[in-house]
Amino acid sequence: MNSDQHHSTRDRVIEVRGLRRSYGDIEAVRGVSFEVARGEVFCLLGPNGAGKTTIVEILEGYRSRTSGEATVLGLDPASGSRALHERVGIVLQQCGVQPDLTVSELVEMYGRYHVRQRSVDEVIDLVELSEKRDERAKQLSGGQRRRLDLAIALVGDPDLIFLDEPTTGFDPAARRAAWSAIKSLCELGKTIFLTTHFMDEAQFLADHVAVMRDGQIIASGRPEDLGGRDLRPAEIRFTLPAGGVSAADVPALPGEQRSVQGDRVIVTTREPVRAAQVLTTWAVDNAVDLGHFSVTQPTLEDIYLELTGSGDHNQTREEQSA
């Protein structure tokens, strides 16, 4: 999200202005600014070492900043305020819980640490673990353990939840279940700060994304228009039936660049709706069966890789300074 003033102050859950964090001569975060609105899913993307973890730890209050401003729920996270910690839930990449306790016992135990508590049954149901409530933590699958981590983060009824790589190591079914649980949080009006390496996850969950590289935010916006994604040329792909019809018979399409690979035709156009209409009308009128027909624009992953290069920046400031 850009730092444009399009949210009133009371609607901003997180505000960051000119944030910097240095480790000696190494600058891990270099003048970062953004804001997160109440009730949205904000996703911070970037290759390993881009500075994401440093920013998240500053916002969580676990790491100090060198300069700049940061407020979370109107408070300075560096203050270590109990009032702030009571309103924030955190799900780390790896969370350790007592393995011999059951799901319900763990949620109830951690709930006692909070002044404000949600019902244990409600939280377990929200993360879709009702059928596992009496199983010990050590008997849960990886995906179920992550949902238990989420339940523990939720039992204190936080206003803001930090999710750090919440579905790493999940199989597709477990990932979808986790996404469902996160969507349920949005319906409760919670604000979510998400970091992930999965572009489909960001596309599905995020209202706004920011992409980091080398300690700076290099692009921000909605997933559908990040980096001008919505303005990029689209590709229309189809195959022609064998015999009787050739690529030369396909009518001219608006704004097209055409390539032919055997029976497959690929049309690149900035006017995909008009081009698809002309093409499908021609096909229907002439009883031409267009196989494997598709219209696609660059994916969020395409734009992300373009913005960050190869994404292989592992030997970077943040890891050296950890």
C-alpha positions as CSV (number, residue, x, y, z in Angstrom):
1,M,0.0,0.0,0.0
2,N,1.2,3.5,-0.7
3,S,1.6,5.9,2.1
4,D,-1.0,8.2,0.6
5,Q,-3.3,9.8,3.2
6,H,-6.4,7.9,2.1
7,H,-7.2,6.5,5.6
8,S,-8.1,8.6,8.6
9,T,-5.8,8.3,11.5
10,R,-8.2,6.2,13.6
11,D,-8.4,3.7,10.7
12,R,-4.7,3.1,10.6
13,V,-3.7,0.1,12.7
14,I,0.0,0.4,11.6
15,E,1.9,3.5,10.5
16,V,5.5,3.4,9.5
17,R,7.5,6.5,8.3
18,G,11.1,6.6,7.2
19,L,11.9,3.4,9.2
20,R,15.6,2.5,9.3
21,R,17.5,-0.3,11.0
22,S,21.3,-0.6,10.8
23,Y,23.8,-3.1,12.2
24,G,27.1,-1.2,12.2
25,D,27.7,-0.3,8.6
26,I,25.0,-2.6,7.3
27,E,21.6,-1.1,6.7
28,A,18.9,-3.8,6.8
29,V,16.0,-1.4,6.4
30,R,16.4,1.8,4.5
31,G,13.7,4.5,4.9
32,V,10.6,2.3,4.6
33,S,7.1,3.9,4.8
34,F,3.7,2.3,4.7
35,E,0.4,2.0,6.6
36,V,-2.0,-0.8,7.3
37,A,-5.7,0.0,7.5
38,R,-8.1,-1.5,10.0
39,G,-9.7,-4.8,8.9
40,E,-7.4,-5.5,6.0
41,V,-4.9,-8.2,5.1
42,F,-1.6,-6.5,4.4
43,C,1.1,-8.8,2.9
44,L,4.8,-8.0,2.9
45,L,6.6,-9.8,0.1
46,G,10.3,-10.1,-0.7
47,P,13.2,-12.5,-1.2
48,N,15.1,-13.8,1.8
49,G,17.1,-11.1,3.4
50,A,15.1,-8.2,1.9
51,G,14.4,-6.8,5.4
52,K,10.9,-8.3,6.0
53,T,11.8,-10.1,9.2
54,T,13.5,-7.0,10.7
55,I,10.4,-4.8,10.0
56,V,8.0,-7.4,11.5
57,E,10.2,-7.8,14.6
58,I,10.3,-4.0,15.0
59,L,6.5,-3.8,14.7
60,E,6.1,-6.7,17.2
61,G,8.4,-4.9,19.7
62,Y,11.2,-7.5,19.6
63,R,13.7,-5.4,17.8
64,S,14.6,-1.7,18.1
65,R,14.7,0.7,15.2
66,T,17.7,3.0,14.4
67,S,15.5,5.9,13.2
68,G,12.1,6.7,11.8
69,E,8.6,6.3,13.2
70,A,6.5,3.2,13.8
71,T,3.2,3.0,15.6
72,V,1.0,-0.1,16.1
73,L,-2.6,0.4,17.3
74,G,-1.5,4.0,18.2
75,L,1.3,2.9,20.4
76,D,5.1,2.7,20.0
77,P,6.0,-1.0,19.8
78,A,9.5,-0.2,21.3
79,S,7.8,0.8,24.6
80,G,7.0,-2.9,25.4
81,S,3.6,-1.8,26.6
82,R,1.4,-4.6,28.1
83,A,-1.6,-2.7,26.6
84,L,-0.2,-3.2,23.1
85,H,0.8,-6.9,23.7
86,E,-2.8,-7.7,24.9
87,R,-4.1,-6.5,21.5
88,V,-1.6,-8.3,19.2
89,G,-1.5,-11.9,18.3
90,I,1.6,-13.5,16.7
91,V,2.0,-16.7,14.8
92,L,5.7,-17.4,14.1
93,Q,7.1,-19.8,11.5
94,Q,7.7,-22.3,14.3
95,C,5.8,-22.2,17.5
96,G,6.5,-24.5,20.4
97,V,3.7,-25.8,22.6
98,Q,3.5,-28.5,25.3
99,P,3.1,-31.7,23.2
100,D,1.3,-33.8,25.8
101,L,-1.6,-31.4,26.3
102,T,-4.7,-31.5,24.2
103,V,-5.9,-28.8,21.8
104,S,-8.5,-27.6,24.2
105,E,-6.2,-27.7,27.2
106,L,-3.6,-25.6,25.3
107,V,-6.0,-23.0,24.1
108,E,-7.5,-22.7,27.6
109,M,-4.1,-22.5,29.2
110,Y,-2.9,-19.7,27.0
111,G,-6.2,-17.9,27.3
112,R,-5.6,-17.5,31.0
113,Y,-2.6,-15.2,30.2
114,H,-4.9,-12.6,28.7
115,V,-7.2,-10.1,30.3
116,R,-9.5,-10.3,27.2
117,Q,-10.4,-13.9,26.2
118,R,-12.5,-15.5,23.5
119,S,-14.4,-18.7,24.2
120,V,-12.2,-21.8,23.9
121,D,-14.8,-23.6,21.9
122,E,-15.4,-20.6,19.6
123,V,-11.6,-20.3,18.8
124,I,-11.2,-24.0,18.2
125,D,-14.2,-24.0,15.9
126,L,-12.9,-20.9,14.1
127,V,-9.6,-22.6,13.1
128,E,-11.5,-25.8,12.2
129,L,-10.1,-28.1,14.8
130,S,-13.3,-29.1,16.6
131,E,-12.8,-32.8,15.7
132,K,-9.3,-32.6,17.2
133,R,-10.1,-30.8,20.4
134,D,-9.3,-33.8,22.6
135,E,-6.1,-34.9,20.7
136,R,-2.7,-34.2,22.1
137,A,-0.6,-31.6,20.2
138,K,2.0,-34.2,19.3
139,Q,-0.6,-36.3,17.4
140,L,-1.6,-33.4,15.1
141,S,-0.4,-33.1,11.5
142,G,1.7,-30.2,10.5
143,G,-1.2,-28.3,9.1
144,Q,-3.3,-28.9,12.2
145,R,-0.4,-27.7,14.4
146,R,-0.3,-24.5,12.5
147,R,-4.0,-24.0,13.0
148,L,-3.5,-24.7,16.7
149,D,-0.8,-22.0,16.7
150,L,-3.4,-19.7,15.2
151,A,-5.9,-20.6,17.8
152,I,-3.5,-19.8,20.6
153,A,-2.8,-16.4,19.0
154,L,-6.5,-15.7,18.8
155,V,-7.7,-16.7,22.2
156,G,-6.7,-13.3,23.6
157,D,-9.0,-11.7,21.1
158,P,-6.3,-9.5,19.4
159,D,-7.1,-6.7,17.1
160,L,-4.0,-7.2,15.0
161,I,-2.5,-10.6,14.0
162,F,1.0,-11.2,12.6
163,L,1.2,-14.3,10.5
164,D,4.8,-15.2,9.5
165,E,4.8,-17.8,6.6
166,P,1.7,-19.4,8.0
167,T,1.4,-22.3,5.5
168,T,5.1,-23.3,4.9
169,G,5.3,-27.1,4.6
170,F,1.5,-27.5,4.1
171,D,0.0,-29.8,1.5
172,P,-2.6,-28.2,-0.8
173,A,-5.6,-29.3,1.3
174,A,-4.1,-28.0,4.5
175,R,-3.2,-24.7,2.9
176,R,-6.7,-24.2,1.7
177,A,-8.0,-25.0,5.2
178,A,-5.6,-22.4,6.7
179,W,-6.7,-19.8,4.1
180,S,-10.3,-20.5,5.2
181,A,-9.4,-19.8,8.8
182,I,-7.7,-16.6,7.9
183,K,-10.7,-15.4,5.9
184,S,-12.8,-16.1,8.9
185,L,-10.6,-13.7,10.9
186,C,-11.3,-11.0,8.3
187,E,-15.0,-11.5,8.8
188,L,-14.5,-10.8,12.5
189,G,-12.9,-7.4,11.6
190,K,-9.3,-8.4,12.5
191,T,-6.4,-6.8,10.9
192,I,-3.7,-9.2,9.5
193,F,-0.1,-8.6,8.7
194,L,1.1,-11.5,6.6
195,T,4.5,-12.5,5.2
196,T,4.6,-15.3,2.7
197,H,6.7,-16.7,-0.2
198,F,3.6,-18.1,-1.9
199,M,2.2,-15.7,-4.5
200,D,-1.1,-17.6,-4.8
201,E,-1.5,-17.1,-1.0
202,A,-0.9,-13.4,-1.3
203,Q,-3.2,-13.2,-4.3
204,F,-6.0,-15.0,-2.4
205,L,-5.7,-13.4,1.0
206,A,-4.2,-9.9,0.6
207,D,-6.1,-6.6,0.2
208,H,-2.7,-4.8,-0.2
209,V,0.8,-6.0,-0.9
210,A,4.2,-4.4,-0.6
211,V,7.3,-5.8,-2.2
212,M,10.7,-5.3,-0.6
213,R,14.2,-5.7,-2.0
214,D,17.5,-4.7,-0.4
215,G,15.8,-3.0,2.6
216,Q,13.4,-0.9,0.6
217,I,9.8,-1.1,-0.6
218,I,10.0,-1.1,-4.4
219,A,6.3,-1.5,-5.2
220,S,3.0,-1.5,-3.4
221,G,-0.7,-1.7,-4.2
222,R,-3.5,-4.2,-4.6
223,P,-2.5,-7.7,-5.8
224,E,-4.5,-7.2,-9.1
225,D,-2.7,-4.0,-10.1
226,L,0.7,-4.3,-8.4
227,G,3.4,-3.0,-10.8
228,G,0.8,-2.1,-13.4
229,R,-0.2,-5.7,-13.6
230,D,-3.8,-4.7,-14.7
231,L,-2.3,-2.7,-17.6
232,R,0.0,-5.4,-19.0
233,P,-0.8,-7.1,-22.3
234,A,-2.8,-10.3,-22.0
235,E,-2.3,-13.5,-23.8
236,I,-5.1,-15.4,-25.7
237,R,-4.1,-19.0,-26.4
238,F,-6.0,-21.6,-28.4
239,T,-5.5,-24.5,-30.8
240,L,-7.1,-24.9,-34.2
241,P,-8.9,-28.0,-35.3
242,A,-6.9,-30.3,-37.6
243,G,-7.7,-29.7,-41.3
244,G,-9.7,-27.0,-43.0
245,V,-8.7,-24.0,-40.8
246,S,-5.3,-22.4,-40.6
247,A,-3.9,-19.5,-38.5
248,A,-4.3,-17.3,-41.6
249,D,-8.1,-17.7,-41.4
250,V,-8.2,-16.2,-37.9
251,P,-9.4,-12.6,-38.2
252,A,-7.3,-9.7,-37.2
253,L,-7.7,-8.9,-33.5
254,P,-7.5,-5.5,-31.7
255,G,-3.9,-4.6,-30.8
256,E,-2.6,-8.0,-31.5
257,Q,0.8,-9.6,-31.8
258,R,0.5,-13.1,-33.1
259,S,2.7,-16.2,-33.0
260,V,1.9,-19.6,-34.3
261,Q,3.5,-22.8,-33.0
262,G,2.1,-25.7,-35.0
263,D,-1.6,-25.8,-34.3
264,R,-1.3,-23.5,-31.3
265,V,-1.9,-19.8,-31.7
266,I,-0.8,-17.2,-29.1
267,V,-2.1,-13.7,-29.4
268,T,-0.7,-10.9,-27.2
269,T,-3.1,-7.9,-26.9
270,R,-3.8,-4.9,-24.7
271,E,-7.5,-5.2,-25.5
272,P,-8.3,-8.7,-24.3
273,V,-12.0,-8.3,-24.0
274,R,-12.5,-6.9,-27.5
275,A,-10.1,-9.4,-29.0
276,A,-11.8,-12.4,-27.3
277,Q,-15.2,-11.2,-28.5
278,V,-14.0,-10.9,-32.1
279,L,-12.3,-14.2,-31.9
280,T,-15.1,-16.2,-30.3
281,T,-17.8,-14.6,-32.6
282,W,-15.8,-15.7,-35.6
283,A,-15.3,-19.2,-34.2
284,V,-19.1,-19.6,-33.4
285,D,-20.2,-18.2,-36.8
286,N,-17.8,-20.5,-38.6
287,A,-18.3,-23.6,-36.4
288,V,-14.6,-23.6,-35.5
289,D,-13.7,-25.5,-32.4
290,L,-11.0,-23.5,-30.5
291,G,-9.3,-26.0,-28.2
292,H,-7.6,-25.1,-24.9
293,F,-8.9,-21.5,-25.1
294,S,-7.6,-19.2,-22.4
295,V,-7.2,-15.5,-21.7
296,T,-4.5,-14.7,-19.1
297,Q,-2.6,-11.6,-17.8
298,P,0.7,-11.7,-16.0
299,T,0.3,-13.4,-12.6
300,L,1.3,-11.8,-9.3
301,E,4.3,-14.1,-9.4
302,D,5.4,-12.9,-12.8
303,I,5.3,-9.3,-11.5
304,Y,7.1,-10.2,-8.3
305,L,9.9,-11.9,-10.1
306,E,10.2,-9.0,-12.5
307,L,10.4,-6.5,-9.6
308,T,12.9,-8.5,-7.5
309,G,15.0,-10.1,-10.2
310,S,15.8,-13.8,-9.6
311,G,14.8,-13.4,-5.9
312,D,18.0,-15.1,-4.9
313,H,19.4,-12.5,-2.5
314,N,20.1,-14.9,0.4
315,Q,23.5,-13.5,1.3
316,T,22.2,-10.2,2.5
317,R,22.3,-7.7,5.3
318,E,19.5,-9.1,7.3
319,E,20.9,-12.6,7.6
320,Q,24.4,-11.4,8.3
321,S,23.1,-9.3,11.2
322,A,20.7,-11.8,12.7
